Amino acid sequence: MSMESQVNAIHPEALTPSREVSVGSTKENEIHDYAVASAHTTDHDSWQQVGLMLVTSFCSGLILSLSNLMLVPLSWGWGITCLVVVGLFTAYSNWVLAEFHFVEGKRFIRYKDIMGYLFGRKMYYVTWTAQFFTLDLANVSFILLGGRALKDINSALSESPLRLQYMIIITGVVYFLFAMVVPNMSSMRLWLGASAVLSLGYIVPLLVILAKDGKSNSNRDYEIRGNTMDKVFNGLDAISAIIVSNTTGMLLEIQSTLRKPAVKNMRRALYLQYTVGLILYYGVSIMGYWAYGSNVSDYLPTQLSGPKWAKVYINFLVFLVNTVSQHVRRSFLV
């Protein structure tokens, strides 16, 4: 019998939409007096919707920088090994964490709540702080990348393009307005479908151009550059980037929106993420490194050959997809 079945047998109220955490003891009341109700709709979304959200988060515009960030410091041997090992490890760890949704017959919808329940108030704040800064840095990356996409569009269409700083400000305003229109994760249903279509819309032509450029580029090399110390620290940075890029950092928050049975449906969504999502995300990263070698740009569209309209098209879709992907990370804060 699964843990979720046992919970249902012992505490049927643990899965009711009106209760995020069952309160049944003085100790628990003391621990959770600082926890607030979630702004998200619980027990509402299908596993297909959540799976699409996870795939979209994998296929955001950040993958356009990962060839340079992950594979240039590691090259083929260590790079592919780390991609495979980290991919398997994060897939399994998320599969296990999906059942961590329930502890001692009680349902938790946020990491900070479950850590506070198990280890006390201090760990609650430690977890919140670590999660906040990790996701905040991811949000900053999305804003910078969105500004980079707009900058490339502007440069392609104008002889006197605006400075990157202005594009970053415009991106931040767009993200803010989108957050006002779509208040929580459950409200993203149609947006996620559109984002999935747009992701394929830029990934497919991107892979075609990368294959073309790779065949015509005979001067590429895959040498790891720098002195020994540089190679060590750059390699560790690359491994860290692979780990961060392979997980959302907010599994419980996403899982709380799922319909019953939450554990089974979460694992279905994870299967979708670590098959379809991982193939697309790894595919772009590996193809970019194969096409340009150690000289691959930190933003692939700047290095693509082909007509100007193709670069504008790819950058425009990247900006739109990033708007949705960034909102998934931002929604942790509410």
N, C-alpha and C positions, 0 to 999 in steps of 0.2 A: 504494500500500500504506500502511495506517495505521501510526502509530508503534507501536501495540500489536502488530501483526502482525510488524513488524521485530524487536521485542523477543523475541517468541516464537521467531523464526527464529535469533536470535543467542544468546539466553540463555533456554532453555526453563525453567530452574529459577527464573527471576524471578517466575513466576506461581504457583509451588507454595505451598499453604497454610502450609507449615512455615517459609517464609522471608519476612519482611517486606522486608528489604533484602539484596541479594546482596553479599557481601563478597569482593572479589577482588583487593585491592591493599593495600599497606602504608599508603598515604595514606588510604584509606577507613577502614581499621581505626583509624587515629589520630583521624580525624574523628568516628567513631561510637562511640568508647569510652564516651561519656557517654549514648548513646541506650539506652533500656530497651525491652523487648518490650511490645507492646500488650496490654491486658487484654481487648480486643474480639476476637470471633471473625472471622477473615478469610476471604474467599472463600465466604461462607455465604448471604447474603441475596439475594432476588430484586430486580429493579429496581422491581417494583410496591411492595414493602415500603418500599424507600428513598424512592420517589416519594411514597408516603403519608406518610412521616416528614417530608419537605420541605414537603408541602402543609399538614400539621398545624402545622408551625412557622410558616408564614405565617398560619394562621387561629387563632393563639393569642389569648388575651384582650387582648394588647397592642394589637390593632387598634381596641379600644374607646377608646383615647386618641389615635389618630393623626389624627382629624379636626381636633382642636385643635392637635396638635403640628406637623402637616405643612401643613395648608391654611389655617389662620387667619393665619399670618404671610405667606403667599404669595398668597392669594386664588385666583380661578379661572385667570387667564391664566398666571401663573408657576407656580402649583401644578400644574395639569394638564400643562403643558410639562415640568416637572421629573419628575413621575411617569412620563411616557412615556419621556423621555430616559434617566433613571436605570434604569427597568425594562429597556429595550433594552440599555443598557450592561452592567448586572449579569448579565443573561441571557447575553450574548455572552462576557463575561469568565469566567463560570463554565463555559461550554461549552469555552472554551480551556483553562482550568485542569484540566478533566477529563482532558486528555491529558498534563498535567504530572505525572500519577501515575507516569510512567516517564521517567527521565532517564539517558541513556547506557546503556541496557539494564538498568537497575536499578529496582526498584520501591520507592516510598516511601509510607508510610501516614500521615505527619504533616507539616504545614508546617515545623515546627521541624527535623525531620530533613533535609528536602530543602534548606532554607536553610543548615543546617550543612554539608552535603555540598558545596554549590556555593560558599559564601562563608566557611566556617570557623566555629570554635567561638563567637566573639563574636556572629555573626549568628544562630546557633542560640538563644542566650539572649535576644537582642533580640526575635526572633520569638516565642519562648515567652512572654516578658513581655507583649508587645503583645496577643497572642491571649488570654492568661490574663485580663488586666484588661478587655478588651472583653467576653469571655463572662461574666466575673464581674459586671460591671455589668448585663448582660442578666439574669443570674440574680437579682440584687437587685431588678430591675424586676418579674420574675415574682413574687417573694415579696411585694413591696409591693402588686402588683395583686391577688394572691390574698387578701391581708388586706383590701383594699378591697372585694372581692366578698363576703367573709364579713361585713364590717361593714355593707354594704347589706342583706344578708339579715337580720342581727340587728336592724337599725333598723326593717325592715319588720314584723318579727314581735314586737318587744318595745318597750314604752314606756320602758324604761330600758336601752338597749343598752350593751354593753361598749365600752371604749375601743379605738381602732384598734390601739394597740400590742399588746393581747392577741390580736387577730385575726392580726397579723403573726407573733407567736410560734407560734400554732396552725398557721398556714400553713407555717412553717419546719419544724415537727415532722412534719407530714404529708408534705412533700417529702422529708425525711430518711428516713422509714419506707418511702416508695415507692422511694427509691434503694437501700435494703437488699433489697427484694423483687425489683427488676429491676436486676441488676448491670451490664448493658451494653446497647448499642443493639440487638444481635441478639436479645435477650430481650424486646423490645418488640412483637413481631409482633401478638399479640392486643390489646395495649393501644393500638396505633396504629389498628387497625380500629375499636375502640370510640371512640377519640378523634375519628376522622373522622366517625362517626355523631353524636357529641355536638356537634361543631363545626357541622354542618349543623342540628342540633337547636336551636341558639341563634341562628345567623346568619339563618336563614329568617324566624323570627318577629321578629327584630330589624329586618330590612329592611322587613317589613310595617308595623311600628309607625313606623319612620322615614318611610316614604312617607305614612302617615296624618298624622303630625305636621307634615311638610313642607307638605302641602296645606292644613292648617288654620292654619299660622303665616304670617300676612301681614305681620308686623312685623320680619322678619329682614332683615339687611343683610350685605354682604360686604366692608365697608370694612376696610382694614388700618390699625390704630390705632397711635398712638405717634409720637414725633418721628423725624426722618430716621435718626439713629443707632440708635434702637430697631428701626426697620424693617429696617435693614441686618443687624444682628446676629441678630435673630429670624429673618430670612430665611435666613441662613447656618445657623443651628441647625436650621431646618426641612429644608433640603437635606441636612444631615448625618444627620438622622433618617431621611429617605427612603433614603439610601444604606445605612445600617446595617440598616434593616428589610427591605431587598431581598436580603439574602444571609445565609448561616449563619455564615460565618467559620471553618468547619471542613470544607470540602469533601473534602479528602484523607482526613480521619479517617472520614467517612461512606463515602467511596468504598472504603475498605479492606475494608469488610464485604461488598461486592458479589461475586457470582459472576462468573466469566469469561464473556465478555470484559468487563473492568471498565470500560474507557473507553466502549464502546458502551452498556452498561447504565447507566452514570452519566448519559450524555446523554439516555437515555430518561426517567430519573427527573427530570432537569432540565426536559424538555419538559412533564412533568406539573406540576411546581412552577410554571413560568412561564406556564401556561395556566389550569388550574383554580384553583391557589392564588392567583395574582395577581388573577384575576377576583373572587374572594371578598374578598380583602384590600383591593383598591382599591375594590370595590363598597361595603363598609361605610364606609370612610374618606370617600368622595365623598358617599354618601347622608347621612351624619351632618352633614357641612358644609352640604349643600344644605338639610337640614331646619331647622337652627338658626342658620346663618350664623356671623357672628363671635362670637356668644354661645354657641357650642357648648361643652359641658362637657369637662373633661379626662378624664371617665369617662362615656361615653354612657348607661349604665343609670340614672344619677341624674336624667337629663333626660327620660326616656321617659314618655309619657302611658300611660293604660290601667290595668287592675286591678293590685292589689298582687301577686297571685300570678304575674303575667307577669314582673315585675321579679325576684321571688325565683327563679323558674324560670331566667331568663337568667343571673343571677349564680351560681346553683348549677352550671349547666353550664360557665360560664366558669371557675369554680374547678377543676372536674374536668379540663377540657381543659388548663388551665395546668399542672396537675400533671405531665401527660405531656410537654408542650412544654418545660417547664423542665428535665426530665430529659435531653432531647436535648442541651441546652447544657452541663449539668453533666457529661455523660459524656465530654467532651473531656479532663477532668482525669485520667482513669484509663487 
